[in-house]
């Protein structure tokens, strides 16, 4: 392998009789460098935006959510729940009741996802759900916009829910509904599983609407402070084993599976698009290698006369073309990592308009660097193999 590599290195850096070959090789290396740097930078920016989305989700999402495997509700009683309540890994536990309800506000009507929250839930999110005798509600921003809800107004928000036990009365439909009035006290960004919007109300009000006594829809668990990632995974695994197949212990990924899959697929799509651009850039390597092969016909015949076989000659030109790619890839890795770190720590490139962050968010990950470098190197190798077979 040393001899083909030595000859390939001489061919790469030696002056050619046709200067255009040197120019095309230099352009190829520069193109691969820019392609590699672009891969690392864009994937890092994508990581930054994903991080912002996950941080915003974390303000309302629990670390774990315990829900029934079948049905909509359960009674949180039994040995497994007793062990959960005593577990030091659980920093806080709260029960919620959730379902779809019909809402009306100053003549505007719609469907919403209602969450009946206990005091622990309200304290964790900094919500006020009761004030003296008033029942208060926190409304998602999309629902507030749709119904024109303003917490500064005194108008109540009316909620209807069908009577689960009494059935439906055709002669008096209103009698088949449970109703409640709450006063909007706060508007905040709350992600909903649907496009209906969300309201958070006291769990007692939700019990009156739904007719639930001890049942809840979910138990939400937030980890205690100071738990390592390993301890969190071990606790989650133990809970799943303890509760068995009757319950689902959902982590944040499972609670937002569709969103996380979409972000993963978008990142994969961006990577494939950039790789396709790198393939187009790599065709310059094919051009320079084809021209070099024609120029070095006399050298090839000399090598054959000295006993070199076709395999050795093929290795020389494959390595020569691959060296162009590897040089460009190495320069691109250095450039991409440097630019990503500068943006990550100093925020040089600012975002236009009013956003949550002033500069483009960047999170550099070693996995993205490795997969980008590996992809570019493999593309260069495949392109170098084509003219060497002629």
N, C-alpha and C positions, 0 to 999 in steps of 0.2 A: 504493500500500500504506500510505502514511503516514496518509491520512484514515481508512480503516477501523480502523487500529491506534489512532489518537487517540480515535475515538469509542468503541471497545471499552474503552480504558483509562478513559475517563470513566464508562462504564456500570459498570465493575468497582468503582471506588472511590467513586462517587457514592452518596448515600443514596437508597434506593428507597422508594416509597410503601408497599410491603409489607415490613416489616422481616424477615419470614421468609426473603426471598430473600437478604439479606445473611448471615443465620445459616447457611442451607444452603450458600452459597458459602464461608463461613469453615470450615464443617465439611468441605466437599469438599477445600479446600486443606490442612487439617490431616490429613485422611485420606490424601491423596496423599503428604504429607510423611512420615507414619509408615510408609506402605507402602514408600516409597523407602528410608528408613532401615533398615527391617527386611530388605529385599533385600540391602543392602550388608553389614549386620551378619551375617546368617545365612550368606551366601556366604563372608564372611571367616572365620567360625568353621569352616565346612566346609573351607576352605583350611588352617586350622590343624591340624585332625584328620588331613587327608591328609598334611600335612607330617610329623606324628608317625609315621604308618604308613610313609612312605618312609624316614625316618631309621632306623626299626627294621629295615627290609629291608636297608639299606645295611651293617649290621654283618656280614652273612653273604654278601651278593650282591657279585659282582665287577662292575667297571665294564663290561667286555665279556666275552662268552663265545663261544669259537669251537667250533662243533659241526659234524658232517658233515651235508650236505644230505640224504643217504640213508644208512640203516644206523644202527648204534648205536655204532660205534667207528672209529678211524682211527689211523694211525701218524704222529706229528707230525714228519715229516722232509720235506726238500725245500727248494728255494730260497726259497719264500715264508716258511717257518718260520725259515730262517736270517736273513732280513731282519727278521722279527718279533722274534727274540731280540736282535738288535743295535739295535733301534729305541729311541732315547732317550725317546720318549713313554711307553713301557711301564715303569712303575716296578717291577712284579713280575709274573712269569709262573708259573703253577702248573698241573700236570696232575691230573686227577681221573678216576676210574672210578666210574660210578654205575649201579646196577641194583636191582631188587627182590629181596629175600632173605626167607627164613623165619627167624624168631628165636624163641628160647625162653629164659625166665628164671624159675627156681624153679617150674617146672610151668606157667607161663603162656606162651601161644604167640600168635604173630601174624605179620603181614607188615609189612615196613619198607622204606623207601627207603635203601639203603646208599650211602655216598660213601666211596670210597677216596682219601685225600688224601695228598699228598706233604708234605715238610718246609716248603716255602714256604707252602702253604695253612695248615698248622698254625700257623706263625709269624705269619701275617697275622691270624688269628683268636684268637691267644693260647691254642692248644689243646696239650695234652700227649697224644701218641698212643703213646709208648713210654716205659717206665721199666724200665731194666735189661733183663731178658728178658721182661717182661710187655708184651703188646699191649693197649693201652687204647682205649676208645671214648668219644666224646661223644654223648650221647643227647638227642634233642629232648624238651621237657617233656611233650608230648602222649603220646609213646610211653612215657616213664617212668611217667606216670600210668596208662596202660592196662595195663602189665605189672608195675607195682609196683617199678620199678627204683630202687635207692638206692645211690649211689656209695660210701656209707660201709660197705656190706656187702662181703663178700669173694666172694660168689657170682658166677660168670662168666656172661656172656651168650653163648649158643650160637647160631651162625649156620649155616644150610644154604643151599646153592646147587646147582642141578642140573648134572650133568656135561654140558658142551656137546658134547664129542667122543665120549664113551663110550656115549651112548644110555641107554635105560631098561631095567632088568632086572626083569621081573615076579617072578622067583623071589627076588630079593634087592634090594628097592627102595632100601635104605640104601646099597648099593654104588654107586648111581647119583647119589649126592649128595656134594658136597664140603663139609666141615665146618670150622669154626674156632671158637675160643674167645677172647673178649676180655673185659676187665674194665672195667665202666663207671667212668669217673673224673670225669665232669662232666655236669650237666644244664643245658641252655640252650635258649632260644627259637630254634628253627630252623624257618623256613617251608618246608613241603614242597609239591610240586606236587599231591600227593594227600592223602588223610586217613589214610595209613598211619603217618606219623611217620618220623623220620629218625635214622640213626646214622652217625657219622663215624668211620672206622677207618683204620689205616695202609694206604697204597696197596699195600704188599707183601702184606698179608693179603688184600686185595681181589683181587690178581692170582692168588693161590693158589686163591681160591674160583672165580673166573670163568675161569681158564685163559688169561687174556690175558698176552702176553709184552711186546711193545712198544706194544700198542694202548692208547689212552685213550678215554674218552667225551667229554672236553671239555678245552680249554685256557682257563683263566681269566686275564684281563688286568686289572690295576689300574693306573690312570694314574699317571704320575710326579707328584710334588708340584709345584705352581706352574703347571700347565697351565691355560690359560684355556678357557672354554667353546668358543670358536671353534677353538682348537687341538685340543680333544678331538673335535669334529665332523669336522675335517679328517683327523685320524688314523683315525677310524672309517671314513670314506669311502674313504681310501686302502687300508685293510685289506680292505674288501669288494671293491674293484677288484682287489687283488693276489691274493686267494684265489679269486676267480671264483665260478662257480655250484656248485662242488663242496662249498663250505662256507657256513655261515651265521655271520655276525658279529652276535651279539645284544647290543644295549644293554640297560639295565635295564628299559626299557619292554617290549622283546620277550621278556625273560626272565619277566616278570610281566604279560603282555598282558591276561589275563582280569581280573586285579585292577585294573589301571589303567583298563580299559574300564568296569568296574563302578563305580569311583569317579567317572569322568566322567559316566556315565549317572545316578548318584545326584544329582550336582550339578545336572545338567540337569533332573531331575525336581523337585528342590526349587525351582529357579528357576521352572519352569512353574506349580507350585502357588502360589507367592507372587505370580506375575503374575496368576493367576486371582483371587486375593484383591484385588489392585489393581484389576482390572476391576470387581469388585463395588463397591469404594469409589468408582470413577469414575462409577458410575451416579448418584451425588449431583450430579455436574456436569451430567449430562443433566437432572435434575430442576430444578436452579436455572436452567439455560439455557432450559428450556421455559417456566418461570414468567416469566423476564425477557422472553422473546419476546412473551408475552401482554400483559405490562405496557407494553411499548414499542410497541404497535400504533399509537398516535397519532404517535409519533416516526417510525415507519416510513413512515406515510402522508405526513408532512411531507417526509421525505427523497425520497420518490418524486415529490412535487410540485416539488421543487427539481432534479429530473433524475436522481436515483440509480436505477440499474437493480437487478434482482434479484441479480445477481452481487455488487455492492458491499454490499448489505444482508446477503447470506449471509456474506460475509467478515467483517463486523462481529461477527456472533454467533458465528461459528467462532473468531475471534481472542479474543473475550471468554471463551468457555468454555476455550480453550486456555491463556489467561493464568492462569486459576485453577489448571490442572494444572501449568504451568511454575513458578509461584510455590511451590506445594507441593513440586514435585520439587526445586527449588533448595534449599529449606529442608531437605528430607529428605536431600539429598546432604551438606550441611554437617553435619547432625546425625549421620548415619550414619558419615561419615568421622571426625568428632570422637570419637564413642563407640568406634569400632573402634581408633583410635590410642591412646586411653586404656587400653583393655583390652590391646592388644598390648604396650604399654610398661610398664604398671603392674600388670596382672593384678588389676583391681578385683573382678571377679566370680569367686569361688572355686568349684572343683568339689567336690561332696560325695563323701565316701568316700576310699579310697586309690587313686590313679591315678598314672600316670607324671608328670603335671604337676599343680601345685596349682590353677592358674586355667584357665579356658576358653581354649584356644589360639586366637589370632586372627592371621591374615595378610592384611593389606589389599593388594589388587591393583588397579591403575588400570583394568585391563580389566573387572573386575567392576563398578567404579563407572560406567564408560562404558556398559556394556550395560544396567545397571539404569536409569540416567538415560534412555537411548534408549528402552528398553521402556516406561517410564512416560510419556514424552513422546508416543510413538506411540499409546498407549492413550488418552491425553487428547485427542489430535487426532481419533481415530476416533469417540470418544464425542461430541465437539463437532460433528462433521459430521452426526450423526443429526437433531437437532432443527432445524438450520439449513436442511434441505432441505424443511421443511414450509411 
